[in-house]
């Protein structure tokens, strides 16, 4: 998938001012993979970090990527984390079947994780940034997200 193919974006115009970006699924995954190792530090002493690796497609990682998207204080535990490093506990205990996919997210430092329905790489990034903004606003961290 990463064999030097350029990313292609298709723009669809609904009207003169409306632009909807449509990206092929493999191009979205390429974009996500390109963020691997990226780390952005805010002046407030907080960081956003991306770890994204290509893996074999399995039931646990059906999209063929291993990822961790993290927002945290520079020297602290994550406020927000989206990852697929392990299975998340499913509410309802043993009577509720856990999903095979490991995708899950943590809303706070003490959150053990809740299942995340990974649909596309672009949606994952949108959901992550929305939660980062929520966490920043709840903690009165200046932001322009």
C-alpha positions, 0 to 999 in steps of 0.5 A: 500500500505504501509503494510510493503511490500518490494520494488522490483526493476527489472533490465533489461540488454540490454548489459553488461554495460546497466542497466535499472531500472524498478520499479512497480508503487506501489513500486515507490509510496512507494519510494516517500512516504518514502521521507515524512518529508525529508529535505536536507540543502546545505552549500549554505543556500538552502534546498530541502524538501519533503512532501508526504502523501497517500490520497484517489484517486480522480479526483484531486489526481488520484494517491492517494498521496498529495505531495510538492517537494520544493527547496528554500533558507533556509528562502525564497520563493521556487525557484522550487516547484512541488505539487498538493495542488491546481489546477493551472491556465491553459493558455488560460483562460476560453476557455481552459478546465483545467485538473481535476488533481491538479498536477502542478509545479512552475519554479520560486518564482513568477510563479503562477504554470503550469499544470504538467503531472504526469506519475510516481513517478520516473518521478516526482523525475527526473523532480524535480531534473532536475529543481533543477539543472537548478535553481541552475545553473541559480543562480550560486549555487554550486552543483554536481547534 
